[in-house]
Amino acid sequence: MQNRTIRGSCRLMASTVLIVCVGFSSIFAQHRERIPYKGNLEVGLQPVERYHYPGQPIEMKVILRNPEPKFMTVAESLFDPSLLSVLSEDGEPLESVDATMEVRPAEAPPAEIFPRRNVQRIYRVSDRFPGITKLGRYTVVWDHPDIDARSASIRIIQTYDPEREYIGEFHTSMGEFSVEFFASVAPKNVKNFIDLANSDFYDRMQFHMIIPGILIQAGDPKGDGMGYPGYRVPPEFSRVRHLKGTLSMWHHPTTVDSGSQFFIGLSSQSQFDGNYTVIGQVIKGIEVVEAIGKIPTTEDRGRRPFRPLEAVTIEDIIIRER
């Protein structure tokens, strides 16, 4: 009786496995149906590094994505490095040299892309366009005869030297003030702030929060207090006190990592000491900071408390050696 039960269970398991296998085979066969890349393929360009300094190799990532639920056949021509070109800031093509462009990975391109997956190649565009390593803005273009052209911007900024001392000149709609940076106290956060400033990240941003007598805050690309540059920077807490005119990096209450938002103190605030990363101190134009701090706000109410009722804009931040 027991043996018959076991044999019955085995037959049931076998039939179940067979059904499952047939089901998977059917699904796999459905996905193995191929579709052409024309009209379906999504192409994106993305610089490999966030910031580029003069003379450094410049690499661009080309991402080919199949958004469909079926396999997509792709042509080898889609991976040809000659599809890439570089334009200067005024739209003029950069001169190319007769050189082999390094490509990673170097193996042969795939013949198909899995459903809802992507493949990518990294091209060292500076091999063929050495002019892109000079200070300035450039546009890298990927142009295939069967697909609309794609492009991505690259900015070559002034090299940050951790051994040098820097001053930031803040030009605002209400005047100017200058800050000295504490690179020895917070080297990673100071470098990040200076790189952002040199890349014009802060240009035309507004001070989105003003708490009277306490601080003024800016550096949010969204303008609602929740924006960041697309990455986080670890905190570098120190014993440097938060005084009037102290420049610190803001972090969201749920994380200690910073990004691009910063605040400047309107008075000493001991509760911030050791909890926020201090990166500098106002050394000139504190009266401008004070004037910004007196702009009327929504006060402590609503979903966006202490939002300025008058726009105060950062025109630009100029970084100079001290």
C-alpha positions as CSV (number, residue, x, y, z in Angstrom):
1,M,0.0,0.0,0.0
2,Q,2.8,2.4,0.9
3,N,4.7,1.5,-2.3
4,R,1.6,2.3,-4.4
5,T,1.3,5.6,-2.6
6,I,5.0,6.4,-3.3
7,R,4.6,5.4,-7.0
8,G,1.5,7.6,-7.3
9,S,3.3,10.5,-5.7
10,C,6.2,10.1,-8.1
11,R,3.9,10.0,-11.1
12,L,2.2,13.2,-9.9
13,M,5.6,14.9,-9.3
14,A,6.8,13.8,-12.7
15,S,3.7,15.1,-14.4
16,T,4.0,18.4,-12.5
17,V,7.6,18.8,-13.5
18,L,6.7,18.0,-17.1
19,I,3.9,20.7,-17.0
20,V,6.3,23.2,-15.5
21,C,9.0,22.4,-18.0
22,V,6.6,22.7,-20.9
23,G,5.4,26.0,-19.5
24,F,8.9,27.4,-19.2
25,S,9.7,26.1,-22.7
26,S,6.7,27.8,-24.0
27,I,7.6,31.1,-22.3
28,F,11.2,30.8,-23.4
29,A,10.2,30.1,-27.0
30,Q,8.0,33.1,-26.9
31,H,10.8,35.3,-25.7
32,R,13.2,33.8,-28.2
33,E,11.1,35.4,-31.0
34,R,13.3,38.1,-32.4
35,I,12.4,41.6,-33.4
36,P,14.5,44.1,-35.4
37,Y,16.2,46.9,-33.6
38,K,14.9,49.6,-36.0
39,G,12.2,51.6,-34.3
40,N,12.5,49.8,-31.0
41,L,16.1,50.2,-29.7
42,E,16.7,52.9,-27.0
43,V,20.1,54.5,-27.0
44,G,21.7,56.6,-24.3
45,L,25.0,58.3,-23.7
46,Q,26.6,58.8,-20.3
47,P,30.1,60.1,-19.3
48,V,32.0,57.6,-17.2
49,E,33.3,60.1,-14.7
50,R,31.3,62.9,-13.0
51,Y,34.0,65.5,-13.5
52,H,36.9,65.8,-16.0
53,Y,40.1,67.7,-15.6
54,P,42.3,69.0,-18.4
55,G,44.6,66.3,-19.9
56,Q,42.6,63.4,-18.5
57,P,41.3,60.6,-20.8
58,I,37.6,61.2,-21.6
59,E,35.4,58.1,-21.8
60,M,31.8,57.9,-22.9
61,K,29.4,55.1,-22.2
62,V,27.0,54.1,-25.0
63,I,24.0,52.1,-23.7
64,L,21.8,50.1,-26.0
65,R,18.5,49.0,-24.4
66,N,15.9,46.6,-25.6
67,P,12.6,47.8,-24.0
68,E,10.6,45.0,-25.6
69,P,9.6,41.6,-24.1
70,K,11.3,39.7,-26.9
71,F,14.9,39.2,-28.0
72,M,16.1,42.0,-30.3
73,T,18.6,41.4,-33.1
74,V,21.2,44.1,-33.4
75,A,23.6,45.0,-36.2
76,E,27.3,45.1,-35.6
77,S,27.4,48.6,-37.1
78,L,25.7,49.9,-33.9
79,F,29.0,49.3,-32.1
80,D,31.3,51.1,-34.6
81,P,33.4,53.8,-32.8
82,S,33.2,56.0,-35.9
83,L,29.5,56.7,-34.9
84,L,30.9,59.0,-32.2
85,S,31.8,62.6,-32.9
86,V,32.6,65.7,-30.7
87,L,31.3,69.2,-31.0
88,S,32.8,72.3,-29.3
89,E,30.7,74.7,-27.3
90,D,29.9,76.8,-30.4
91,G,28.8,73.6,-32.3
92,E,31.8,73.2,-34.4
93,P,33.1,69.6,-35.0
94,L,36.4,68.9,-33.2
95,E,39.3,67.8,-35.3
96,S,39.9,64.1,-35.2
97,V,43.2,62.2,-35.5
98,D,43.9,58.9,-37.2
99,A,44.0,56.8,-34.0
100,T,42.3,53.6,-32.8
101,M,39.7,54.4,-30.1
102,E,39.9,52.2,-27.1
103,V,36.7,50.2,-26.5
104,R,35.6,48.3,-23.4
105,P,34.8,45.4,-23.4
106,A,36.8,44.7,-26.5
107,E,35.2,41.4,-27.5
108,A,32.9,41.2,-30.4
109,P,29.5,42.9,-30.0
110,P,26.4,40.7,-29.3
111,A,24.1,39.5,-32.0
112,E,21.0,40.1,-29.9
113,I,19.9,41.9,-26.7
114,F,17.8,40.0,-24.1
115,P,14.3,41.2,-23.4
116,R,14.2,44.4,-21.4
117,R,17.9,44.4,-20.9
118,N,20.8,46.5,-22.2
119,V,24.3,46.2,-23.4
120,Q,26.9,48.9,-23.3
121,R,30.3,49.8,-24.5
122,I,32.8,52.4,-23.1
123,Y,34.6,54.4,-25.7
124,R,37.7,56.5,-25.0
125,V,36.7,59.4,-27.2
126,S,39.8,61.4,-26.4
127,D,41.9,58.9,-28.4
128,R,40.4,60.2,-31.6
129,F,39.4,63.7,-30.4
130,P,42.3,65.0,-28.2
131,G,40.9,68.5,-28.2
132,I,38.2,67.4,-25.8
133,T,40.7,67.3,-22.9
134,K,41.0,71.1,-22.8
135,L,39.0,73.4,-20.6
136,G,35.5,74.0,-21.9
137,R,32.2,72.4,-22.7
138,Y,31.7,69.8,-25.4
139,T,28.9,67.6,-26.8
140,V,29.6,64.0,-27.7
141,V,27.2,62.8,-30.5
142,W,26.3,59.2,-31.4
143,D,24.8,59.2,-34.9
144,H,23.6,56.1,-36.7
145,P,21.9,56.2,-40.1
146,D,18.9,54.1,-38.9
147,I,18.4,55.7,-35.4
148,D,18.0,59.3,-34.3
149,A,21.2,60.9,-33.0
150,R,21.9,60.9,-29.3
151,S,24.2,63.3,-27.4
152,A,25.6,64.0,-24.0
153,S,27.5,67.0,-22.6
154,I,30.9,67.0,-21.1
155,R,32.5,69.8,-19.1
156,I,36.3,70.0,-18.6
157,I,36.8,72.0,-15.4
158,Q,39.8,73.4,-13.6
159,T,41.9,70.8,-11.8
160,Y,41.4,70.6,-8.0
161,D,44.7,70.5,-6.1
162,P,44.3,69.3,-2.5
163,E,47.6,70.9,-1.7
164,R,46.4,74.4,-2.6
165,E,44.1,76.8,-0.7
166,Y,41.0,78.1,-2.3
167,I,38.5,80.9,-1.9
168,G,34.9,80.9,-3.2
169,E,33.4,84.2,-4.4
170,F,29.6,83.9,-4.2
171,H,27.9,86.3,-6.6
172,T,24.2,86.6,-5.7
173,S,21.4,88.8,-6.7
174,M,21.8,90.7,-3.4
175,G,25.6,91.1,-3.5
176,E,28.8,89.3,-3.1
177,F,30.5,87.4,-0.2
178,S,33.6,85.2,-0.1
179,V,34.4,82.0,1.7
180,E,37.6,80.3,2.6
181,F,37.5,76.5,2.4
182,F,38.8,74.1,5.1
183,A,40.3,71.3,2.9
184,S,42.2,69.8,5.8
185,V,39.0,69.4,7.8
186,A,36.7,68.0,5.1
187,P,38.8,67.1,2.0
188,K,36.2,65.0,0.2
189,N,33.3,67.5,0.8
190,V,35.5,70.5,-0.1
191,K,36.6,68.9,-3.3
192,N,33.0,68.0,-4.2
193,F,31.8,71.6,-3.5
194,I,34.6,73.2,-5.6
195,D,34.1,70.7,-8.5
196,L,30.4,71.5,-8.5
197,A,31.1,75.3,-8.5
198,N,33.6,75.0,-11.3
199,S,31.1,73.0,-13.4
200,D,28.6,75.8,-13.0
201,F,26.2,73.5,-11.0
202,Y,25.2,76.3,-8.6
203,D,24.6,78.9,-11.3
204,R,21.1,80.4,-11.2
205,M,20.0,78.4,-8.2
206,Q,18.0,80.1,-5.5
207,F,18.3,80.1,-1.7
208,H,15.3,77.8,-1.1
209,M,15.2,78.0,2.7
210,I,15.9,80.9,5.2
211,I,15.4,80.4,8.9
212,P,15.6,83.8,10.5
213,G,18.6,84.2,12.8
214,I,19.7,80.6,12.2
215,L,20.7,79.9,8.5
216,I,20.3,80.4,4.8
217,Q,20.3,77.3,2.6
218,A,20.9,76.7,-1.2
219,G,22.3,74.1,-3.6
220,D,19.2,72.2,-4.4
221,P,18.6,71.6,-8.2
222,K,15.0,70.8,-7.5
223,G,14.3,73.8,-5.3
224,D,12.2,72.0,-2.8
225,G,14.8,70.9,-0.3
226,M,14.9,67.3,-1.6
227,G,17.3,67.6,-4.6
228,Y,20.9,66.4,-4.9
229,P,23.5,66.1,-7.7
230,G,22.8,62.4,-8.4
231,Y,25.3,61.0,-5.9
232,R,26.1,61.2,-2.2
233,V,29.3,62.2,-0.4
234,P,30.2,60.7,3.0
235,P,30.2,63.0,6.0
236,E,33.4,64.4,7.5
237,F,32.3,65.5,11.0
238,S,34.9,67.5,13.0
239,R,35.3,69.7,16.0
240,V,35.0,72.9,14.0
241,R,32.2,74.9,15.5
242,H,29.2,76.3,13.7
243,L,29.6,80.1,14.0
244,K,28.1,83.0,12.3
245,G,29.2,82.7,8.6
246,T,30.1,79.0,8.8
247,L,29.6,77.1,5.6
248,S,28.4,73.5,6.0
249,M,27.0,70.7,3.9
250,W,23.3,69.9,4.6
251,H,22.2,66.3,4.7
252,H,18.7,64.8,4.8
253,P,17.4,63.7,8.2
254,T,17.4,60.1,7.1
255,T,21.0,60.0,6.0
256,V,24.3,61.6,7.1
257,D,25.6,61.7,3.5
258,S,25.7,65.1,1.7
259,G,25.4,66.0,-1.9
260,S,25.2,69.6,-3.1
261,Q,23.0,71.4,-0.6
262,F,24.7,73.7,1.8
263,F,23.9,76.3,4.5
264,I,25.5,79.3,6.0
265,G,25.0,80.2,9.6
266,L,23.4,83.5,10.7
267,S,24.6,83.0,14.3
268,S,26.4,80.4,16.4
269,Q,24.5,77.1,16.5
270,S,26.1,74.6,18.8
271,Q,23.4,72.0,18.1
272,F,24.9,71.6,14.6
273,D,28.4,70.9,15.9
274,G,29.5,67.4,15.1
275,N,26.3,66.7,13.2
276,Y,27.0,68.5,9.9
277,T,30.1,68.7,7.8
278,V,31.8,72.1,8.0
279,I,33.7,73.0,4.8
280,G,34.4,76.8,5.2
281,Q,33.8,80.2,6.7
282,V,32.7,83.5,5.3
283,I,35.7,85.9,5.4
284,K,34.2,88.8,3.4
285,G,30.7,90.2,2.8
286,I,29.0,88.8,5.9
287,E,26.6,91.7,5.6
288,V,25.3,90.2,2.4
289,V,24.6,86.9,4.2
290,E,22.8,88.8,6.9
291,A,20.7,90.7,4.3
292,I,19.7,87.4,2.7
293,G,18.7,86.1,6.1
294,K,16.2,88.9,6.5
295,I,14.1,88.1,3.5
296,P,10.5,87.4,4.5
297,T,9.5,83.7,4.4
298,T,6.5,81.4,4.9
299,E,7.8,80.9,8.4
300,D,7.3,77.6,10.2
301,R,4.2,76.4,8.5
302,G,3.0,74.4,5.5
303,R,4.8,71.6,3.6
304,R,7.7,73.9,2.8
305,P,8.4,76.0,5.9
306,F,10.8,78.9,5.8
307,R,10.5,79.3,2.0
308,P,11.6,82.8,0.9
309,L,8.8,85.0,-0.4
310,E,11.4,86.9,-2.6
311,A,13.8,85.1,-4.9
312,V,17.5,85.4,-4.0
313,T,19.6,83.8,-6.8
314,I,23.2,82.6,-6.9
315,E,24.5,84.0,-10.2
316,D,27.7,82.1,-10.0
317,I,30.5,80.9,-7.6
318,I,34.0,81.7,-8.7
319,I,36.8,79.6,-7.3
320,R,40.2,81.2,-6.9
321,E,43.4,80.2,-5.3
322,R,44.2,82.0,-2.1
